[in-house]
Structure formats: structure tokens, C-alpha cells
Amino acid sequence: MGGIAYSNNPLIWSLLTLGQILLIVVIVLITVAFVILADRKIWAAVQWRKGPNVVGPFGLLQSFADLLKFVLKELVIPSGADKFVFLLAPVISVVFSFAAWAVMPFAPGWVISNLNVGVLYLLAISSLGVYGIIMGGWASNSKYPFLGALRSAAQMVSYEVSIGFILITVILLSGSMNLSTIVEQQNGGFWHWHAFALPTIVVMFPMSVMFFISFLAETNRPPFDLPEAESELVAGYQVEYSSTAYLLLMLAEYTNIVLMCCLISVLFFGGWHAPFPDDFIKTWPPIAAHLWALMWFVIKAMFWFFMVAMVKAIVPRYRYDQLMRLGWKVFLPASLVGVVLVAAWRVFGAQG
């Protein structure tokens, strides 16, 4: 994608770029459909239930049946709501959740926009994503959604601080904010991945664990789904939403979850690189080598989603004060210490 030699003709360049964007959007949509099914199946298996198994073989078409149901249902807008903002909020959430995929490298050269500041771009887009939730909670003109929106704002800002410092440790190690460059520097086996490389494993492996927990909070996943807490907020910021508007909010949430599963693979676990030296693929045709790389990228992303689903199934929900304490009193100091240690190693250790 990013490696395609574009024509000097602006029209051809625009059509190729639009084609790439459309391809990524379609692939992400199909992935999200089956990820939702996997989430339900894993949760059911932990509880010794079958999960969806009627619509299509093994229930594989359940997500598409749910899509049809949501599209055909009537869209109900509360009479006291700000209708324009109420409908704009889900659209903003979806737009920002898909915009973040522009810098995600799937294989060598397979990226829509190979930005040198890809990490900063992702931080900016993830920060803007909270506006959709805040707008939806406020525009509903109801107390429960508004409380959920306030919770979401505080929660996402709190854990974005920790994620930012964790990302700094990766930037210090790789010397780049380009995601493709970060992946390339982890080539040669799992002992070169940032999470396992010696001697920085003592800092970077805990950083990867903290990143995983922080992105659960950032994407409102259990045990940190406090903005949607059914026990005290009915369904939080989305309680007044129905039909397609509700579908868009859920689509944005699961799209962000899959994105973060890909991002942790890129930053800490080698991205598209195999866990063993794979120099033998240099003799393969380019498309075969790229598909080999894509296979490992997908395997890692799906592994992390499996971990996300397992956390949902086995970890009880935190109280809100516990959530804030973990973010500000544990993760923030720990990530600051990690930045200092990695910076010291880069200055004094790596230089000999």
C-alpha cells in the first residue's frame, strides 16, 4: 500500500488512495463482525454455555443478523435531546475509530500513510475519540448518560497519560515514531522484540503489561467499563441510543479494541515478524513474503483479543475510585520510572 509507486497523475493517485481506504474499511468491518462473535463465544465457553450457534453454520452469521436487526429497528430520539448533536456523536466516534487505521502497518509496505509521526497521530486521534462519547451523553438530556460521559472523559484522560509515557519508552528504544520503523527494529526472533529484549526486558515487559491494562481502560472494556456500568448507570452514555445510532457506538468501540490489539503487537511484540528468524522468506516471491508477514500480524492481534475477552470473562468490575487510583497512583509513577530507566540505558548503557 504505502510501497506502491503512485502515478504522477493526481486523479490516479486519488483513486488508488481511495481504493486502499475502502479496502481497509471493509476488512475492518468484517473483522469486527467476527470479533464480536468471538467475544460472545469465548465468554460463553468460560461459563460452559454454547453462545450463538443457530444463525449460519456454528453461528458464524450471528453478527450479520444483529446488523440487519439494528438497521431495521426504529431510531428513537428522546424528545428533550439535542437531535443534531445526538446523531452526530455516533458518527464522530466511528470516523475517529477508523481514521486511526491510516498509520497501522500490516506487513512491509502495507500501510495507507507511512507517517514519520505515526505514534503522535494515534495519540491525537485517540484523544479526539472521547468527544463522541461526551457529546452523546450530554445531548441525551438525561442524568445517567451525562454521568457516564463524565466518567468516560475522566477515565480516558487518566489512562491516556500513562499510555503516553509508555509510548515514550518505545520511542526511546527505537529512536523513531514511525510504526513501520519500530516493527523493523524488532526483526530476528522474539528475543529482539521490545517486550523480551535483554537487558531492557526488566522495564519493557512490565510496560507492555501496563499498556494492555491501560488500553482496556481506554476502550471501556471490562473490568473498566465504568462509563457503561449497568449496575448503577443502566447503560451509561449510550442508554438513550437505539437502532443504527447504538450500532455505530458499538462499532466504534470494537474497532478501537481491535486497533489497540494490533498496536500492542506492533509496539512490543514484533508486529509482522515471526517469533523466530525468518531470513528464508527473502527467496520467496514478494507477495508470498508479505502474506507470511500478514499472517503473523493477524495471529498476534487475535491472541491479544483473546486476552481481552478472557479478562472480560474472569475479572470482576472495578469500583470507580479503584480505577482512578490504579491510573494515577500506580501506572503514572511506574511509567515515569520506566521512561527514566530506558532513557538512562540509552544514554549510558547502549552507548557503552
LUMMAR-16162 format. One record per residue: residue in one letter; x negated, y, z of N, C-alpha, C in turn. Coordinates in pm, whole numbers, plus 50000, padded with zeros to 5 digits. Each point is the difference from the previous one (the first is absolute). Layout:
<kolmis>
AXYZXYZXYZ;...
</kolmis>
This chain:
<kolmis>
M499174988150000500835011950000499135012550000;G499325002450115499125011450005498844998549904;G499694987449962498864997649914500355000749851;I501275002149968500395000749860499445012749938;A499414998949883499495011749930501185006949931;Y500455011150057501155006949946499645007249870;S500985001249916499815007649876499935014950033;N499395007549910499965014550015501345006449970;N500914992249944501345005049971500795001150130;P500445012050040500735001750127501274991750006;L500694998449887501244992350000499734985350033;I498984994249936499664985950027499554998450145;W499195009650047499554999650140501195000250096;S500975008849972501185001150087500824987149998;L500184994249881500794987749988499324988450073;L498664999149987499274989350069500115001650152;T499885012350046500105002650144501394996850051;L501025004249927501384996950040500244985050000;G499434993149901500154985449996499374993350122;Q498835004850040499354994550120500845002450124;I500525012350013500825003450117501254991250005;L500664998549883501204991749994499684985550036;L498874994949951499614986350030499804998050151;I499295009450065499774998850144501315000850076;V500895009249960501285001550069500814987149992;V500064994049881500784987649983499394988750082;I498674998749997499344989450076500235001850150;V499895012550047500215002650143501444997050039;L500965003849916501424997250030500264985050011;I499474992349905500194985550005499294994150122;T498805005050029499274995350118500785002750127;V500565012150012500775003550120501214990950016;A500654996549887501174991150007499624986650063;F498874994349958499614987050054499345001350137;V499415011650029499435002350133501125000650104;I501115006449965501155000450093500514985850026;L500084992049894500414986050018499004992650089;A498715001949976498974993450082500115004350146;D500265012950022500165005050136501134992750072;R501114998249932501164993250060499724985150019;K499334993949904499684985750009499034997250115;I498975008450013499024998050107500665001750136;W500805010550012500715002350128500914988250031;A500694994849899500884988550021499214987750040;A498864997649936499204988250030499495000350145;V499605011850047499545001050138501124996350097;Q501235003349964501154997050086500684986849964;W499354992049918500534987049957501355001349930;R500095010049915501195001649915499574998849855;K500964999049910499674998349858499775013349929;G500695010550042499915012549927500804999449872;P499885010149913500774999949873499654987849916;N501004992149962499734987949921501144996349906;V500925009449975501184996949919499925006449863;V499635012849995500035007449873498754996749919;G500154992049896498864995949919499264988450065;P499044993949929499234988950057499195004750121;F500184993250112499315003350125500295014250048;G501095005949951500355013650040499175010849935;L499314996949890499075009549939500705012449944;L501304999049972500715011449941500765008150105;Q499794997050128500745006950105499795015149997;S498755004449982499715014449999500715007049884;F500094993249886500685006049885501515000650023;A500564990150071501415000550038500265011650096;D499075002250094500145011350092499945013249924;L499115000849901499915012049918501325002949932;L500624989749941501285001849932501075004650098;K499994994450119500985004050102499855014750037;F498775004450024499775013850040500385009849889;V499704996349874500295009049888501505001549981;L500754989350025501455000349974500815005750117;K499395000850118500735005050115500245015149987;E501045004750067500315014349998498995007750084;L499555011349950499095008750075500835009250088;V499894998250131500765008150096499085010750058;I500415012549987499235011350054500815006150114;P499435001250120500745006050112500495014049965;S501195003450048500625012849962499185011950049;G499304998650113499235011150053498575000649951;A499644990949912498604999249956499685010549895;D498735003649992499515008349890499784990649881;K500975000049907500044989549898498744999949913;F499525011949962498845000549912498774994250068;V499725004450122498834995050073500194985350037;F501244996250033500314986250036499644990449886;L500295004049876499704991549885498575001749952;L499405011750027498635002549957498994992050082;A500314997750128499064993450090499584986049951;P500924991149963499564986849950499185001049872;V500355009649913499255001649875498565004150029;I499825009650093498665004450037499204988350059;S500624992150085499314988650060499504990349894;V500844996949902499624990549895498915005849911;V500135012849964499015006349911498614999750064;F499905003650127498705000250066499464985950021;S500894990450026499534986250020499414994249872;F500555003849884499454995149873498815008349955;A499985012950034498895008649957498674995250058;A500044994050119498764995550063499324988949921;W500734992749917499424988849925499105004849887;A500005012949970499225005149887498514997450016;V499504999350123498554998450021499624986150050;M500954990850002499724986650052499324991449893;P498744995550021499324991649901500374985150019;F500514993749895500434986150008498894990449956;A499155004749911498884992249946499025010149940;P498824995649958499055009749943500605007949884;G500125013050016500565008549896501515000449995;W500684991750078501464999649997500575009650105;V500005012649968500545010250088500515011449913;I501155005650036500595010649918499135012550002;S499605004350121499195012150014498844997150094;N498824999049945498814996450078499405012550065;L500735005750095499595012650063498794998150090;N499105009849997498864999750091500415002850144;V501195005750018500505002950135501264991750026;G499984987449956501174991450013500484998450143;V499044999350095500394998550141500755012350048;L499525011949963500695012350039501385000849935;Y500114995549876501304999949931501004991350076;L499564988150042500884991150074500435006150134;L499065006550069500355006550126501025011049978;A499835007849894500935011049971501404994749967;I500064989649916501304994549960500714993750120;S499254992650083500624993650117500515010550099;S499305011350010500465010750089501295006249948;L500125001449868501215005949943501204990750011;G499754987050008501104990350004500935001750118;V499515005650109500835001750120501125010049976;Y499835008849901501035010349977501324993949956;G499954989049925501244993549960500804995350119;I499314994250098500684995150120500545011650083;I499205010550017500445011650078501225006649934;M499945001749868501135006249929501264991550010;G499834986649989501164991350010500635000450138;G499175000150106500545000650135500675013150030;W499435011149952500585013150027501275002349919;A499974996349871501145002749911501234991850036;S499824989050075501154991750037500935007150097;N499485010450069500815007850095500594991150109;S499144991050052500424990750105498844998450097;K500314997650125498954999950103499064988149986;Y500534988249976499144988149991499005000949884;P500445003549880499005001549892498975010950030;F500435010950063499075010850030498954995550100;L500424992450102499044994750097499024990349932;G500534991849911499134990749927498995007349913;A500425011249937499095007849917498915006450084;L500375005150117498995006050089499004989550046;R500504988450035499114989150040499044996549886;S500544999349881499174996249885498905010249976;A500355012850010499005010549978498864998750102;A500354998650128498984998950104499164987349983;Q500664989149967499314987249986499045000049882;M500465004849885499174999549881498825009750009;V500245011850060498905009450018498964994350097;S500464993750108499094994550101499084989649939;Y500554990949922499174989049948499245003949873;E500445010849932499215005049888498655005350047;V499965005650123498745005050054499014988450015;S500474989050060499124988350017499584994349866;I500954998949906499684994749868498955008849931;G500125013150017499035009149941498594997450049;F499834998350132498664997450055499494986349958;I500894990249993499594986649954499515000749855;L500715007849917499575001649861498635006749991;I499715009150094498695006649999498884989850018;T500224989750083498964989850018499724992949868;V501054997249923499814993449869499275009449904;I500395012750000499355009749911498525001450035;L499675000150130498605001050041499204987949954;L500604988150009499294987949958499774999649849;S501025003849925499934998749854499435012549932;G500055011550069499525012349940500875005149889;S501274995849996500895004149891501444999850048;M500835008449939501444999750025500754994149882;N499284994749903500604993349885500274985450038;L501254995749990500364986650045499304989149917;S499825002349871499314990149917498544998550044;T499365011250032498614999650047499904992750133;I500985002350089500014993350130500094984949982;V500814995649903500134985649974498714994549941;E499425007049904498804995249933498854997750098;Q499935008250104498914998850097500184988150094;Q501134992949989500244988250084499834987049921;N499345000849887499814988349914498944990650059;G500134986949970498964990550036500354990550111;G501254999150041500394990850107500595007350119;F500724992450084500725006550110499065006450101;W498734995750005499065006050095499585014149957;H500455004349881499775013849957501255008650017;W501144993950035501215007950021499815008950123;H500615011649999499805009550110500394994250136;A501014991450002500454994550128499044989850058;F499154993949913499154989150046498505002549981;A499625011049938498595002549971499225002650129;L498804994350008499135002150116499115012249974;P499675007850102500414998650141501275007850035;T500615006349898501145008950029501284992550033;I499974986649998501194992250032500535003250140;V499095003650091500425002750138500905012350007;V499915008849900500855011949995501114998249897;M499664995249881500945000149890501094989450012;F499704988550060501094990250017501075005350096;P499635005850116501045006550082500715011349926;M499275007449915500655010649922501064994349906;S499704988249940500984993949909501244995550076;V499804994850121501164996150083500825012350037;M499325010850038500715012350033500725005749880;F499404998849882500665004849878501284992149975;F499934986850019501184991549980501135004150094;I499675001750129501025003850097500535014049970;S499115009149961500425013849971500925000549879;F499734991849898500895000749884501354993650028;L500084991050099501314995350044500805011550058;A499345008450081500685011650058500315010449892;E499085001749907500185010049894501184996649910;T500254987149978501094995849911501254995950077;N500045002850130501184997150084500354985250004;R498984991649999500244985550008499994995550146;P500774989450033499924994450135498574996150032;P499545001550125500785004150118500095015050019;F499745007849894500005014650011501145006349922;D501124992949982501115005549921500905008650089;L499415009250073500775008550092500905010049928;P499635005349882500945009149931501304993249959;E500014986849990501204992849958500604991750114;A499525002250124500304990950111501514997650014;E500434987749963501424996950005500555000050142;S499134997150098500494998650137500455013250060;E499325011249961500405012850059500395010649897;L499614998249873500325010149899500874994449888;V500664989050022500894993349904499184995149878;A499525009349916499054996449894499145012049967;G499925009450091499095011349987500345009249886;Y498985004949934500175010649899500854995749882;Q500224986949980500744995349882501414995350033;V500485003050122501284994350042501175005249917;E499915012149947501105005749921499894996549851;Y498944992949963499814997049857500664986949962;S500434999449875500624987849948499684999049851;S500364988849942499894997949857498605002749947;T499915006949886498725001949932499035008550082;A500515009850075499135008550080499274991850107;Y500714990950065499374991250098498994990849932;L500364995149882499104991349924498685007149969;L500075012849965498795007649968499115001550122;L500605002450118499205001150122499284986950031;M500714988849984499374987150026498934996849895;L500275004049874499014997949895498735007750030;A500145012550046498835008150034499224993650114;E500714994950101499324994150115499214987649960;Y500604991049923499304987849962498905002849897;T500195010149916498935003749906498785004850077;N500235008050105498885004750083499324988550073;I500774990250044499434988550070499074992249906;V500464997349878499174992849903498765008249966;L500165013249987498855008649972498964999050111;M500435000350126499064999350111499334986350008;C500724989449962499384986749994498894999749895;C500245006849887498955000949897498855008750049;L500325010950071498975009450043499064993850102;I500534992450095499114993750099499104989849931;S500504993449895499154990849923498875007549930;V500325011849945498995007949928498955005650095;L500435005250114499095007150089499104990750080;F500534988650044499264991850096499704985949951;F500734994849902499904985949968499704997449852;G499235008849940499434997249869500885002449880;G501255004650019500855002849885500174988149909;W499585001749873500184989249902498864989850002;H499025001550087498864990750002500354987050074;A499494989049948500184987050065499174999550128;P500364991250095499224999150125498674992949985;F499624996849877498724993649973499425006549874;P498694999049979499405006049879500624994049874;D500465008749911500654995149877499325005749876;D498674999650000499255005149884500284991849874;F500514987750019500254991549884501065005849908;I500845009350049501065005549914499455010149899;K498715003750014499425009349903499944994149860;T500014986749991499984993549868501424998049945;W501015003350080501394998149956500415011649908;P501064998049920500585011249926500515010650099;P499965012849964500395010650094501394998150060;I500974995849919501364998750052500074988950105;A499244989049979499994989150098499355004650130;A498925007749990499335005150119500905009550077;H500745008349928500925009350065501154992650068;L500524989749936501084992250061499514992550124;W498754995349997499394993850118499965010050115;A499565012349970499945010550102501405003450051;L500965001149909501385003250039500584989250090;M499674987449971500504988950083499565001650145;W498715003350022499525001650137500625012150068;F500225010649923500655012050055501404996750049;V500754992649918501384996550037500024990650120;I499084990250002499954990750113499775007450131;K499085009450000499705007650123501205008650041;A500625006649902501155008550032501154991650058;M500244988249942501084991550050499674994350138;F498724997250025499614995550134500335010650104;W499695012649967500285010650098501495002350016;F500774997949893501455001150019500524988650087;F499424988149983500394988950088499735003650146;M498875006650027499705004250136501015010350049;V500395009249912501025010050035501314993150038;A500404990149920501244992850026499924992050130;M498854994250028499844992350123500065009050123;V499415011849990500085009550112501465003550027;K500765002249895501445003050017500724988850071;A499614987749971500714988450053499634996650145;I498795003450044499544994750129499655010650104;V499925012849961499605010350097501215008550039;P500295001350129501155008150043499755014849976;R501095007549984499905014349970499425007650119;Y499155009849968499435008850101501045010550044;R499845005150121500725012150039499315012049936;Y500715011249991499415011449930498795005750074;D500064999950133498855005150075498784990949982;Q500234986949988498894990849975499395002449862;L500875002849903499545002849864499095012349996;M500445010750065499225012450001498694998250079;R500084992750111498804997850081498964992149921;L500444989949928499074992049920499325008749894;G500775008749936499445008349894499025010450049;W500385007350107499205011450044498934996450102;K500264990150085499064996950108499104987949971;V500334992349898499184988249967499395001549861;F500855001349898499504999949862499205012549966;L500485011750044499285012349966498595000250060;P499814997550131498634999650053499154988949937;A500604988249980499244988849943499545003149858;S500885006149919499615003249863498935010949998;L500065009650093498965010250010498644993850034;V500024990650093498764993050036499474992349878;G500914993749925499594992849879499335009249898;V500565012049982499405009749906498595003750046;V499835002650129498685003850053498994988849980;L500414987650030499084988749988499604997449855;V500985000449908499684997549859499135011349946;A500305012550038499195011249954498564998850052;A499864996050128498664998250057499244989049928;W500694989149966499334989149929499585004349860;R500865007849933499665004749866498775009250002;V499895008250105498915009750007498704993450047;F500104991750106498794994750064499734985449962;G501054991949987499804985649978499784996749853;A500945004349914499924996449858498795006149932;Q499545011650052498835006549940498684994650053;G500074990550095498794994350056499345009450100;
</kolmis>
